[in-house]
Amino acid sequence: LATAKGESVGRPHIAEVLLRKGYAKNPREVFKEYLGCHGKAYLPKEVLEPEESVRLLADMGATVSLAHPMLWKGPPGWIDTQIGRLKDCGLNAIEALHSEHSEADVRACLALAKRFGLGVSGGSDYHGENKPSIQLGKGYGKLRVGVDVLDSLRERRIAEGLPV
């Protein structure tokens, strides 16, 4: 969808196209008539349980990484329990390098990866032009996700007999 300009396509982008094509007079009408929860084109979002998602991805041969775990909120020890359950389902890595992780968060993620025998991944949280201060592989502050992160994950796949 050209209107997304490299971003993840969402309802606002679809609304923009519908307006341009003359299906409605304003954004409010587009959402009421088509995209809102009672609209003609609305489909409720189907959400999988984390275990089901990890199993599905692992069964397809994906390297499954737990995204930005330090941004999740839960009681003490919760993240350890979650990682243990997801590892049993096929979790391969933990995203330690992330634009919103502090240095302490990165250290905590690295320790979790080591404790659970998981790989380390990273992401700048680049989602297109909607975050101009973030680029692919270059996040907030000093965050740089180098090719060494990918190489390490690739080596883990080879060691596990998975295709690369």
Number of C-alpha atoms within 10 A of each C-alpha: 12 9 12 16 12 13 16 12 13 10 13 15 17 16 21 17 15 17 16 12 10 11 14 18 12 14 15 13 16 22 20 14 17 18 20 17 13 12 14 12 11 14 11 7 6 5 8 10 7 14 16 13 17 24 19 16 15 16 12 9 14 17 20 23 22 19 18 22 19 19 11 9 9 9 6 8 8 12 16 13 11 13 20 13 14 21 21 12 20 21 24 25 25 24 22 29 28 26 22 18 20 13 11 10 18 20 14 16 23 19 14 20 20 13 10 15 12 20 25 22 27 23 23 19 20 19 14 15 14 13 12 9 11 19 17 13 18 19 21 15 10 8 18 18 19 12 9 10 15 14 11 14 19 17 14 18 18 12 9 9 9 13 9 10
